Amino acid sequence: MDITERLFNRRWGVFTHFLYGEPGSQIPTEQVRRDWNLAVNNFDTEKLARQLNDVGAGYYFITIMQGQKYMIAPNETFDRICGTQPGEACAKRDLVLDLYQSLSKYDIDLCLYYTGDGPWKDKVCGPKFGLSDPRGSVTADFVEKWSSVLAEYAQRYGDKIKAWWIDGCYDWLGYNNDTIKLYYDAIKKANSKAIVTFNNGVQESCYKWFCDEDYTAGEFNDLNVIPTQAFYGGSRAHILAPLGAKLWRSRGVTHDNAYLKDYVKNVNCAGGFVTIDIYIDHSGNLDEEQLNTIRGL
């Protein structure tokens, strides 16, 4: 059986950006900026799992990090390279393991988002990883170090993670099949059945970027693209797009339930699966309007 069949058969899932510096309704943003652990410790994984089960989601993606140095789980490799203390950048709580335990009760698969551009916004950690200039071309030194951070996570979680979505592997950053392969190998060595994709930005249609990726990154800014085929050069068709009124990680809805039911059905009939980005606050609470909109897709 093709290893993408598992997520394809689940038809659709949810994606959230749980990030340092993003607004949260339960914890004041300025407090989170002083101590990232406040948000991570306050994340109610049991409630999130119940909410996702209630609406019928088959899998769930969460960001490990994005742009900043703040990670949702401990990582000794990161701390060693950056000289940071446990909890200073990488949260003391392992939110990934806690999410896995909560989601497993409802047979909801856990999937992870990682980046190819690392902590590029951080003026201290970025250079320590070999980023010579924020958002400049990646170096061999950076890719080697950053893939070692990924390898620690991949080894720890193993088959608990069913899919990885690696952002920021843009050709204009210098990425190609050779550099991306370090990330791919780090994941596959830990779990050969995990499905992996690498994002080269928004395209006009589903698009295979890395030569061995299992499914298309499928980043779009709206839930309106229908794949023209089930596989693109061996990469399963996949759509990732926001439901929020202001695009990514925002509240509100751009489509109603009837539209989304029809859309998911059409993508599934074409041989692909759909991941919907919705809002999450610093306590792990999902947007109620969006939950009602995706219910029963």
C-alpha distance (Angstrom), angle and dihedral (degrees) to the residues before:
residue distance angle dihedral
M1 . . .
D2 3.80 . .
I3 3.81 108.5 .
T4 3.82 91.5 -128.9
E5 3.82 90.9 62.2
R6 3.80 92.2 88.4
L7 3.81 96.0 62.5
F8 3.80 92.4 34.2
N9 3.80 90.0 56.8
R10 3.81 89.5 51.5
R11 3.80 86.3 58.4
W12 3.81 99.3 -157.5
G13 3.76 143.4 13.4
V14 3.80 144.9 178.0
F15 3.80 131.1 -97.2
T16 3.81 125.9 -165.3
H17 3.80 134.5 -175.2
F18 3.81 104.9 -138.1
L19 3.80 100.7 179.9
Y20 3.77 144.9 158.4
G21 3.79 111.7 -100.2
E22 3.79 96.6 21.1
P23 3.82 116.8 127.2
G24 3.79 116.5 -95.1
S25 3.79 128.8 -169.0
Q26 3.82 97.6 -148.8
I27 3.81 102.9 40.7
P28 3.82 121.6 40.5
T29 3.80 109.5 -111.9
E30 3.81 92.3 -127.8
Q31 3.82 90.0 58.9
V32 3.81 91.2 52.0
R33 3.77 89.8 50.3
R34 3.79 88.8 55.9
D35 3.80 94.0 47.5
W36 3.81 121.9 13.4
N37 3.80 89.6 -168.9
L38 3.82 90.3 70.7
A39 3.78 90.8 68.9
V40 3.79 96.6 39.9
N41 3.81 93.0 48.1
N42 3.80 91.4 47.6
F43 3.81 94.8 53.3
D44 3.82 107.5 116.8
T45 3.82 102.4 -146.5
E46 3.81 93.3 177.6
K47 3.78 92.4 56.3
L48 3.80 92.2 46.5
A49 3.79 91.6 51.2
R50 3.82 91.2 50.4
Q51 3.79 91.2 49.8
L52 3.80 93.4 49.9
N53 3.79 91.7 46.9
D54 3.80 90.7 48.7
V55 3.80 92.8 56.7
G56 3.80 93.9 41.7
A57 3.81 102.5 -113.2
G58 3.79 113.4 167.0
Y59 3.79 97.8 -157.2
Y60 3.79 141.5 7.1
F61 3.82 132.7 -141.1
I62 3.81 123.1 -161.1
T63 3.79 130.7 -179.9
I64 3.80 117.1 -111.5
M65 3.81 87.5 -162.8
Q66 3.80 141.7 -40.9
G67 3.78 127.9 -150.5
Q68 3.80 95.5 -33.6
K69 3.82 129.9 77.9
Y70 3.80 93.6 -111.8
M71 3.82 114.2 112.2
I72 3.81 128.6 -175.6
A73 3.81 94.4 -131.1
P74 3.81 139.6 33.1
N75 3.80 118.4 -83.8
E76 3.81 120.5 -179.6
T77 3.81 92.3 -170.1
F78 3.80 91.5 57.4
D79 3.79 92.2 47.9
R80 3.79 92.6 48.1
I81 3.81 93.3 51.3
C82 3.81 95.1 43.8
G83 3.78 99.1 35.0
T84 3.80 90.5 -125.4
Q85 3.79 123.7 148.2
P86 3.82 122.6 -120.3
G87 3.80 107.4 -81.1
E88 3.80 94.5 17.1
A89 3.80 94.9 95.3
C90 3.81 105.7 -10.6
A91 3.79 110.7 55.5
K92 3.80 117.7 -111.3
R93 3.80 90.7 -134.4
D94 3.79 116.6 72.5
L95 3.78 96.9 -132.3
V96 3.80 91.5 176.1
L97 3.80 93.7 60.6
D98 3.79 91.9 44.6
L99 3.81 90.7 50.5
Y100 3.78 90.4 50.0
Q101 3.80 91.7 52.9
S102 3.81 92.6 49.1
L103 3.81 97.0 43.2
S104 3.81 93.2 45.9
K105 3.80 90.1 66.1
Y106 3.80 87.7 67.6
D107 3.82 98.5 35.4
I108 3.81 91.2 -112.4
D109 3.81 113.1 151.0
L110 3.80 119.8 -126.8
C111 3.80 118.5 -136.9
L112 3.80 129.8 179.4
Y113 3.79 137.9 -139.3
Y114 3.81 119.3 -147.6
T115 3.78 131.1 167.4
G116 3.78 137.9 -125.7
D117 3.79 94.3 -149.1
G118 3.80 98.8 56.8
P119 3.82 124.1 -161.6
W120 3.80 91.9 -20.1
K121 3.80 93.5 151.4
D122 3.80 92.8 57.7
K123 3.80 112.5 90.9
V124 3.81 92.9 -156.2
C125 3.79 105.6 36.4
G126 3.80 96.3 38.1
P127 3.82 95.4 64.2
K128 3.81 91.3 42.2
F129 3.78 87.8 61.2
G130 3.79 91.3 50.6
L131 3.79 98.9 -98.1
S132 3.79 98.7 147.5
D133 3.79 92.5 -170.6
P134 3.83 129.2 11.2
R135 3.80 108.0 -94.5
G136 3.80 90.0 -1.1
S137 3.80 123.2 132.2
V138 3.77 115.0 -57.9
T139 3.78 118.4 -111.6
A140 3.81 130.5 -143.1
D141 3.81 87.3 -112.4
F142 3.79 91.8 55.4
V143 3.80 95.7 46.7
E144 3.80 91.7 49.2
K145 3.81 93.3 49.5
W146 3.79 95.8 41.1
S147 3.81 92.9 48.1
S148 3.83 88.4 53.0
V149 3.82 89.0 58.6
L150 3.79 88.9 50.5
A151 3.80 91.0 47.6
E152 3.81 91.4 57.3
Y153 3.80 91.0 54.2
A154 3.81 93.5 43.3
Q155 3.81 92.6 50.5
R156 3.80 92.8 47.2
Y157 3.80 95.6 49.9
G158 3.80 100.1 33.9
D159 3.79 113.0 162.7
K160 3.80 92.2 -1.4
I161 3.83 86.4 86.5
K162 3.80 115.0 66.2
A163 3.81 99.0 -176.3
W164 3.80 141.0 16.8
W165 3.82 125.2 -156.0
I166 3.81 110.8 -164.3
D167 3.80 113.4 -162.3
G168 3.80 130.5 -165.6
C169 3.81 97.5 36.8
Y170 3.79 89.7 134.8
D171 3.77 123.5 166.7
W172 3.81 88.7 -135.4
L173 3.82 87.8 60.9
G174 3.79 88.4 57.0
Y175 3.79 98.8 -99.1
N176 3.79 120.7 151.3
N177 3.82 137.4 153.0
D178 3.80 92.7 -75.1
T179 3.81 96.9 52.5
I180 3.81 95.1 40.3
K181 3.80 90.3 52.0
L182 3.82 91.1 73.6
Y183 3.81 90.0 63.4
Y184 3.78 92.1 42.4
D185 3.81 92.6 51.4
A186 3.82 92.2 46.8
I187 3.80 90.2 58.1
K188 3.79 99.2 38.4
K189 3.80 93.1 48.4
A190 3.80 88.2 59.2
N191 3.81 96.3 41.5
S192 3.79 120.7 3.3
K193 3.81 91.1 -168.7
A194 3.81 95.6 57.2
I195 3.78 110.3 107.7
V196 3.79 116.4 -130.8
T197 3.79 137.2 -166.7
F198 3.81 134.6 177.7
N199 3.80 124.1 -146.6
N200 3.80 123.0 -132.9
G201 3.80 93.8 175.1
V202 3.80 134.9 -91.9
Q203 3.80 112.6 -27.1
E204 3.80 132.4 -174.9
S205 3.80 92.3 -108.5
C206 3.81 140.3 -3.6
Y207 3.77 107.4 -48.8
K208 3.80 136.9 -172.0
W209 3.82 111.4 -137.9
F210 3.82 110.6 166.7
C211 3.81 114.8 50.1
D212 3.82 95.1 -125.9
E213 3.81 102.5 32.6
D214 3.80 115.3 135.1
Y215 3.80 100.3 -144.1
T216 3.80 136.5 11.6
A217 3.80 118.7 -93.2
G218 3.80 86.5 -134.3
E219 3.80 98.3 -170.7
F220 3.80 111.6 178.8
N221 3.78 132.6 158.5
D222 3.80 94.3 -131.2
L223 3.77 138.6 33.2
N224 3.78 95.6 -114.4
V225 3.82 109.0 93.4
I226 3.81 116.7 105.6
P227 3.82 116.6 -162.0
T228 3.78 115.1 -119.7
Q229 3.82 92.4 -146.1
A230 3.81 140.3 14.7
F231 3.81 94.9 -116.7
Y232 3.79 133.6 30.0
G233 3.77 107.0 -156.6
G234 3.79 89.7 -31.3
S235 3.81 94.7 -43.2
R236 3.82 114.1 120.1
A237 3.81 114.6 -121.2
H238 3.80 111.9 -105.5
I239 3.81 133.7 170.3
L240 3.81 125.7 -152.7
A241 3.80 115.7 -178.3
P242 3.82 139.7 143.4
L243 3.79 127.2 -103.5
G244 3.81 92.8 -165.0
A245 3.79 122.0 112.4
K246 3.83 90.5 -125.2
L247 3.79 95.4 41.7
W248 3.81 118.8 -112.1
R249 3.84 123.5 34.2
S250 3.81 92.7 -7.1
R251 3.80 134.9 127.3
G252 3.79 125.6 -114.4
V253 3.79 129.9 52.0
T254 3.78 135.3 -95.7
H255 3.82 95.4 -167.7
D256 3.79 135.9 32.6
N257 3.80 128.1 -124.6
A258 3.80 94.8 -97.1
Y259 3.80 92.0 53.7
L260 3.80 92.3 47.9
K261 3.80 93.3 48.7
D262 3.78 89.9 53.7
Y263 3.80 92.1 44.1
V264 3.81 95.7 50.4
K265 3.80 89.9 46.4
N266 3.81 91.5 52.6
V267 3.80 93.4 48.4
N268 3.81 90.7 47.6
C269 3.80 91.1 49.3
A270 3.79 88.2 52.8
G271 3.80 88.9 54.9
G272 3.80 99.7 -101.5
F273 3.79 139.0 107.0
V274 3.80 132.0 -134.0
T275 3.81 132.5 -130.9
I276 3.81 116.6 -166.2
D277 3.81 121.4 -155.6
I278 3.82 113.3 -143.3
Y279 3.79 135.7 170.7
I280 3.80 124.2 -83.7
D281 3.80 127.4 179.6
H282 3.80 129.6 -145.7
S283 3.80 92.0 -86.5
G284 3.78 94.3 54.0
N285 3.81 93.9 -103.4
L286 3.80 116.2 149.8
D287 3.80 123.5 -143.7
E288 3.81 109.7 -91.4
E289 3.81 95.6 -147.4
Q290 3.77 90.6 52.5
L291 3.80 92.2 46.3
N292 3.79 90.6 54.1
T293 3.80 89.9 48.1
I294 3.83 95.0 54.0
R295 3.80 94.9 40.3
G296 3.79 113.5 130.1
L297 3.78 98.6 -1.8
